[in-house]
Amino acid sequence: MGGLGWKIMMQPNCFFARVIKGKYYLNSEFLKASLGSHPCYTWWSIWSARGLLEEGLVGVLVMENPSTFGMRRGFQDLQEE
């Protein structure tokens, strides 16, 4: 489900991202969204994977050479899908 979270962040205007945003975090951002009450299994899974995305983003943005950490290449692959 991390891939769907990445898609929401990279393609916020795609149909899937707009539907999820409208239902679960209308007045917020994806990385700051709360789980809410009675979430569907899909949103719960995406929301649970946010921590991995945040760690990966920190690894890409902060590390001097993120490719040695194995993050940059993986995120490039996800973005190209």
N, C-alpha and C positions, 0 to 999 in steps of 0.2 A: 504493500500500500504506500510505501515511500515514493514509488514512481508516480502515483496519482497526486500525492502532495506536491511533488516537484512540478508536475503538469499544472496544478493550480497556481503555483508561484510563477512559472514561466509563461503560461498562456492564460492569464486571468479572464480573457474575453471568450474563451471557448465555452461551448454550451454546458459541458459538465461543471466547469468552475463556476459559471454564473448560477447554475441551479443550486450547487452546494452552498455558495455564498448567500444566496437569497434565503435559504432555509436555515443555515446554522450560524452565520456570522455577518449578517447584513451591515451592521454599523461598526465593523472591526476589520482587522487584517487577519490573514490566514494564520500567521505565526503567533498572534495574540488572541486567537479565538478560544472560547471556553467550550467544554464538551457539551454543556447544556443538559437539560433533562430529557429523558427518553430518546436518545439518539439512535439512529439506525445503525446496523452493524457496519456498513460501509463508512459512515462518518466516524464512528468510534475507532475503526482501524486506521483511517487516514490521520485522525487527530492523535492517536497513540504513536504514530511514526514521526510526528513533528520533531520530537527530540533528536532523532537521528538526522533529520534534515538540518536542524539548527547546528548540531555538532559538525556536520559536513560543511556547512557554509562557513563556520568559524575556521575550520581547517583550511578551506580554500582561501579565505580572505586574510587570515592572520599569518599563516605559515609562510616563511620565505620561499620555500620550494615545495609547494603542495603535492607535486607529482610523486615525490618520494614517500609521502604519506598515503598515496593511493587514492586521493579524493578527486583531484582535478579531472583525471581521465574518466573516472566513473560518472561524474556529473556531466561531462561533455557528451558521453554516450547517451545518458538519459535525455538530455536536451535535444539531441538529434532525432530521437524517436518520434 
